[in-house]
């Protein structure tokens, strides 16, 4: 198949491209250097092919408290990107199936994180703007399907982890930040200070597993929104203990700063629809996934854990 992918140089995009290329597909990789999606005509340069699938992974955001300080920019930039991609799809590539990423923060934290609630209630305040741009992206899919019959699939991931994460110094998702801080504590005898009391819970999916599941669902499911998660969550303290064991750092040395931003206290997706769609899907065990991720951190130590 001929497949166009936005955000192809990102954490998920890199892994997805690799797996699709292994299967022999013809991949057109877009990133901010070769296609500025904030510009309305940026995709016209890629009209020379007729695509079977379009994966829209690009988004303007970062982990941690980034969303607290850039709500206006997030609204404008992500709305521009999403609108331009959807417009181009409808006008020039209507034969393609459109696969995009939602976000678990779009769910109202007081409701069950089940697909029927994706557009219900209010997202958490600290992530409100980014969450609403993702809701609007899904609303666009519904509208284009209703009027033009275009095929889509919207996937809502829990936090992804694994090898090949960003090494450019940006804020990291919690699991990478945990690994980085604990390795620094091991290497440089620095204090390891984690945000919150450590009892907030999170769910993880290994990035290779997510890409594989996304590819399978793209072949079998049309016009739907599906959560992709592990179906179980663990506390930050539990993750930290596993990382300490892998790194060789004393967990009892960790300090917890309850004054810092922690986001949602719990975030575990309901995955019943995923189990029905792919009854035999399996995920990399957490301990194995963390071991692989920690090994990758050591390989990229100079970039990820530099000496001060």
Secondary structure, 3 states (H helix, E strand, C coil): CEEEEECCCCHHHHHHHHHHHHCCCEEEECCCCCCCCCCCCHHHHHCCCCCCEEEECCCCCCCCCHHHHCHHHHHHHHHHHHHHHHHHHHHHCCCCEEEEECCHHHCCCCCCCCHHHCCCCCCCHHHHHHHHHHHHHHHHHHHHHHHHCCCEEEEEECEEECCCCCCCCCCCCHHHHHHHHHHHHHHHCCCCEEECCCCCEECEEEHHHHHHHHHHHHHHCCCEEEEECCCCCEEHHHHHHHHHHHHCCCHHHCEEECCCCCCCCCCCCCCHHHHHHCCCCCCCCHHHHHHHHHHHHHHCHHHHCCCC
